[in-house]
Amino acid sequence: MDLTVVTGIINIIIINLVLSGDNAVVIAMASMGLPKDLQKKAIFWGATLAVVLRIILTFLAAQLLKIPLIQLIGGLLLAWIALKLLYPEKEQDVAKNESTDFRKVILTILWADLLMSLDNVLAVAGASQGNVYLLIFGLAFSIPIVLVGSSVLTSLLARYSWLVYVGSGILAWTAGKMIIEDNAVGPFLHRIPYGELIIPAVITAAVVLIGKRTRDMALAER
C-alpha cells in the first residue's frame, strides 16, 4: 500500500477521533433529559444527521468558505448552543411533552452538527489529499465514533452531572477555534499574543461560568 494512502488513513482516523467527539458530546448533552427510549432514537437520528450533513458539506465546503464571516457566525451560534445546553430541563408533564421535547432535541442537534461538521469536513478533505476513496473512508469511519461516543457519553452524563460543564466547555472551545479561523476576522485575532489560545479560553470560561450561574439559579427556584 502506498505510504501516502497509509498516512492519509492514519490522519483521518485521528481527525475523526478528535473532531467527531464534539458531535457525540452535543448529541449526548441534548438528549440526556429524554426518557430512555427517546434517548436511543435521538442518538440514532443525531448521528445520522451528523453524517448526512458531512456528506453534503463535503461537496459544498469550497463554496461555503467563500461566504463572508461564515466561521465567525457559526462559532458564535455554537457558543450559544453550548450555553443553552447548560439550562436545566423544566419539570413538566412527560406524557404531554415527550414528542415536543424530542423535536427540540433533534433541532438542537441539527444546528450544532451543521455548525461543527464544516471543520470536520475540511480537515478530512485535507487529509485525503484529493483521494475520493480516503474521503469516503473518513465519512464512513465517523459513523461508529458518533454513535458509540454518544451512547457512552449519555450514560456518563446521567451518572456524573458535573460532566455537563465539561461537555459545554468542549463545545465552547470548538466555537472559539472556529471564530479565530474565520477568513475575515482571523488575521486580526491572530495578532493578539497567544490569541489562538486566549480567545477560545475566554469564550469557554464565559460560557461555563454564565451557564453555571444560570443553572444554579434555575435549580434554586425549584
SEKOL-638045 format. One record per residue (C-alpha): y, x, z. Coordinates in Angstrom, 2 decimals. Last residue first. Layout:
BEGIN
+---------+---------+---------+
:       Y :       X :       Z :
+---------+---------+---------+
:       Y :       X :       Z :
...
+---------+---------+---------+
***
This chain:
BEGIN
+---------+---------+---------+
:       Y :       X :       Z :
+---------+---------+---------+
:   24.77 :  -37.49 :   42.15 :
:   28.30 :  -36.07 :   42.27 :
:   27.04 :  -32.62 :   43.36 :
:   24.87 :  -32.38 :   40.20 :
:   27.91 :  -32.89 :   37.97 :
:   29.98 :  -30.36 :   39.88 :
:   27.17 :  -27.76 :   39.78 :
:   26.68 :  -28.26 :   36.03 :
:   30.39 :  -27.97 :   35.29 :
:   30.69 :  -24.80 :   37.37 :
:   27.53 :  -23.33 :   35.82 :
:   28.69 :  -24.15 :   32.29 :
:   32.12 :  -22.61 :   32.86 :
:   30.50 :  -19.45 :   34.23 :
:   27.76 :  -19.26 :   31.56 :
:   30.07 :  -19.99 :   28.61 :
:   32.83 :  -17.64 :   29.81 :
:   30.40 :  -14.79 :   30.57 :
:   28.75 :  -15.11 :   27.15 :
:   32.09 :  -15.24 :   25.32 :
:   33.34 :  -12.18 :   27.22 :
:   30.10 :  -10.25 :   26.57 :
:   30.10 :  -11.16 :   22.86 :
:   33.69 :   -9.85 :   22.60 :
:   33.17 :   -6.71 :   24.70 :
:   30.09 :   -5.41 :   22.88 :
:   31.23 :   -5.28 :   19.25 :
:   34.77 :   -4.75 :   20.56 :
:   33.85 :   -1.39 :   22.08 :
:   37.50 :   -0.38 :   21.60 :
:   39.19 :   -3.23 :   19.70 :
:   39.44 :   -2.25 :   16.03 :
:   36.16 :   -4.10 :   15.44 :
:   37.98 :   -7.36 :   16.06 :
:   40.33 :   -6.75 :   13.14 :
:   37.52 :   -5.94 :   10.67 :
:   35.52 :   -8.96 :   11.91 :
:   38.26 :  -11.53 :   11.38 :
:   37.73 :  -12.28 :    7.67 :
:   34.19 :  -11.06 :    6.95 :
:   32.77 :  -12.56 :   10.14 :
:   30.51 :  -10.07 :   11.93 :
:   32.59 :  -10.22 :   15.13 :
:   32.13 :  -14.01 :   15.28 :
:   28.38 :  -13.97 :   14.62 :
:   27.86 :  -11.43 :   17.41 :
:   29.78 :  -13.65 :   19.82 :
:   27.66 :  -16.68 :   18.91 :
:   24.47 :  -14.66 :   19.44 :
:   25.79 :  -13.71 :   22.90 :
:   26.44 :  -17.42 :   23.61 :
:   22.88 :  -18.30 :   22.54 :
:   21.42 :  -15.62 :   24.82 :
:   23.68 :  -16.72 :   27.68 :
:   22.55 :  -20.34 :   27.33 :
:   18.94 :  -19.21 :   27.59 :
:   19.63 :  -17.03 :   30.62 :
:   21.58 :  -19.84 :   32.27 :
:   18.74 :  -22.31 :   31.61 :
:   16.38 :  -19.74 :   33.16 :
:   17.72 :  -20.66 :   36.61 :
:   15.60 :  -23.84 :   36.49 :
:   12.30 :  -21.94 :   36.76 :
:    9.30 :  -24.24 :   36.30 :
:   10.65 :  -26.66 :   33.69 :
:   12.38 :  -23.77 :   31.91 :
:    9.10 :  -21.82 :   31.85 :
:    7.18 :  -24.70 :   30.28 :
:    9.87 :  -25.21 :   27.62 :
:    9.92 :  -21.45 :   26.98 :
:    6.19 :  -21.35 :   26.21 :
:    6.35 :  -24.29 :   23.81 :
:    9.47 :  -23.00 :   22.05 :
:    8.03 :  -19.49 :   21.64 :
:    4.77 :  -20.82 :   20.20 :
:    6.50 :  -22.95 :   17.57 :
:    9.36 :  -20.51 :   16.80 :
:    7.07 :  -17.49 :   16.52 :
:    4.40 :  -19.45 :   14.62 :
:    6.91 :  -20.42 :   11.90 :
:    8.85 :  -17.13 :   11.62 :
:    5.96 :  -15.39 :    9.88 :
:    6.16 :  -17.80 :    6.95 :
:    9.84 :  -17.03 :    6.27 :
:    9.28 :  -13.28 :    6.50 :
:    6.16 :  -13.42 :    4.33 :
:    8.11 :  -15.36 :    1.69 :
:   10.79 :  -12.64 :    1.70 :
:    8.12 :   -9.94 :    1.50 :
:    6.62 :  -11.69 :   -1.51 :
:   10.03 :  -12.00 :   -3.18 :
:   10.75 :   -8.26 :   -2.88 :
:   14.54 :   -7.89 :   -3.22 :
:   14.85 :   -5.36 :   -0.42 :
:   12.73 :   -7.47 :    1.98 :
:   14.65 :   -6.04 :    4.96 :
:   17.98 :   -7.27 :    3.57 :
:   16.63 :  -10.76 :    2.92 :
:   15.18 :  -10.81 :    6.45 :
:   18.56 :   -9.91 :    7.98 :
:   20.50 :  -12.34 :    5.79 :
:   18.07 :  -15.17 :    6.51 :
:   18.14 :  -14.54 :   10.25 :
:   21.93 :  -14.48 :   10.36 :
:   22.10 :  -17.72 :    8.36 :
:   19.49 :  -19.39 :   10.60 :
:   21.75 :  -19.39 :   13.66 :
:   24.28 :  -22.05 :   12.62 :
:   21.77 :  -24.35 :   10.94 :
:   19.32 :  -23.99 :   13.80 :
:   22.04 :  -24.89 :   16.31 :
:   23.09 :  -27.96 :   14.33 :
:   19.51 :  -29.16 :   13.80 :
:   18.52 :  -28.51 :   17.42 :
:   21.46 :  -30.63 :   18.64 :
:   20.56 :  -33.40 :   16.17 :
:   16.90 :  -33.29 :   17.24 :
:   17.92 :  -33.57 :   20.90 :
:   20.31 :  -36.46 :   20.21 :
:   17.60 :  -38.31 :   18.25 :
:   15.13 :  -37.85 :   21.11 :
:   17.70 :  -39.05 :   23.65 :
:   18.25 :  -42.25 :   21.65 :
:   14.48 :  -42.84 :   21.37 :
:   13.95 :  -42.29 :   25.10 :
:   16.92 :  -44.43 :   26.15 :
:   15.59 :  -47.83 :   27.10 :
:   12.27 :  -46.80 :   28.64 :
:   13.88 :  -43.89 :   30.47 :
:   16.54 :  -45.98 :   32.21 :
:   19.08 :  -43.31 :   33.10 :
:   19.89 :  -40.33 :   35.26 :
:   22.19 :  -38.12 :   33.25 :
:   20.86 :  -34.80 :   31.98 :
:   22.64 :  -31.76 :   33.35 :
:   25.23 :  -30.01 :   31.13 :
:   24.02 :  -26.48 :   30.43 :
:   23.08 :  -27.34 :   26.83 :
:   26.72 :  -28.20 :   26.14 :
:   27.81 :  -24.61 :   26.85 :
:   25.34 :  -23.10 :   24.38 :
:   26.30 :  -25.83 :   21.87 :
:   29.98 :  -24.89 :   22.27 :
:   29.15 :  -21.20 :   21.73 :
:   27.21 :  -22.21 :   18.59 :
:   30.27 :  -24.05 :   17.28 :
:   32.46 :  -20.99 :   17.88 :
:   29.95 :  -18.70 :   16.15 :
:   29.62 :  -21.01 :   13.13 :
:   33.40 :  -21.19 :   12.73 :
:   33.68 :  -17.40 :   12.91 :
:   30.66 :  -16.97 :   10.64 :
:   32.11 :  -19.21 :    7.92 :
:   35.66 :  -17.79 :    8.20 :
:   36.25 :  -18.07 :    4.44 :
:   33.24 :  -19.31 :    2.41 :
:   31.94 :  -16.40 :    0.30 :
:   29.09 :  -15.82 :    2.76 :
:   27.77 :  -19.28 :    1.92 :
:   27.36 :  -18.40 :   -1.77 :
:   25.25 :  -15.30 :   -1.05 :
:   23.16 :  -17.16 :    1.52 :
:   22.41 :  -20.22 :   -0.65 :
:   18.86 :  -19.42 :   -1.81 :
:   17.76 :  -18.09 :    1.57 :
:   19.77 :  -20.88 :    3.21 :
:   17.36 :  -23.50 :    1.86 :
:   14.26 :  -21.62 :    3.05 :
:   15.92 :  -20.88 :    6.39 :
:   16.83 :  -24.55 :    6.82 :
:   13.23 :  -25.59 :    6.19 :
:   12.01 :  -23.07 :    8.78 :
:   14.40 :  -24.20 :   11.51 :
:   13.80 :  -27.86 :   10.69 :
:   10.05 :  -27.40 :   11.12 :
:   10.56 :  -25.61 :   14.44 :
:   12.74 :  -28.47 :   15.71 :
:   10.31 :  -31.06 :   14.35 :
:    7.39 :  -29.53 :   16.23 :
:    9.35 :  -28.76 :   19.41 :
:   10.91 :  -32.26 :   19.45 :
:    7.49 :  -33.88 :   18.92 :
:    5.96 :  -31.87 :   21.75 :
:    8.88 :  -32.73 :   24.04 :
:    8.51 :  -36.40 :   23.10 :
:    5.01 :  -36.49 :   24.61 :
:    6.10 :  -34.57 :   27.71 :
:    9.13 :  -36.76 :   28.51 :
:   12.47 :  -35.26 :   27.41 :
:   14.82 :  -33.18 :   29.57 :
:   13.37 :  -29.84 :   28.33 :
:   14.01 :  -30.69 :   24.66 :
:   17.43 :  -29.08 :   24.17 :
:   16.57 :  -25.99 :   26.20 :
:   13.24 :  -25.38 :   24.45 :
:   14.64 :  -25.91 :   20.94 :
:   17.68 :  -23.71 :   21.75 :
:   15.49 :  -20.89 :   23.09 :
:   12.99 :  -21.01 :   20.21 :
:   15.82 :  -20.73 :   17.71 :
:   17.21 :  -17.71 :   19.55 :
:   13.75 :  -16.12 :   19.70 :
:   13.60 :  -16.30 :   15.91 :
:   16.16 :  -13.47 :   15.88 :
:   14.24 :  -10.84 :   17.87 :
:   10.63 :  -11.44 :   16.88 :
:   11.73 :  -12.30 :   13.35 :
:   13.69 :   -9.05 :   12.96 :
:   10.77 :   -7.01 :   14.33 :
:    8.26 :   -8.64 :   11.96 :
:   10.66 :   -8.24 :    9.02 :
:   11.17 :   -4.55 :    9.77 :
:    7.42 :   -3.92 :    9.97 :
:    6.81 :   -5.78 :    6.69 :
:    9.66 :   -3.91 :    4.94 :
:    8.35 :   -0.53 :    6.15 :
:    4.88 :   -1.40 :    4.82 :
:    6.38 :   -2.52 :    1.49 :
:    8.45 :    0.66 :    1.20 :
:    5.39 :    2.77 :    2.03 :
:    3.46 :    1.25 :   -0.90 :
:    0.00 :    0.00 :    0.00 :
+---------+---------+---------+
***
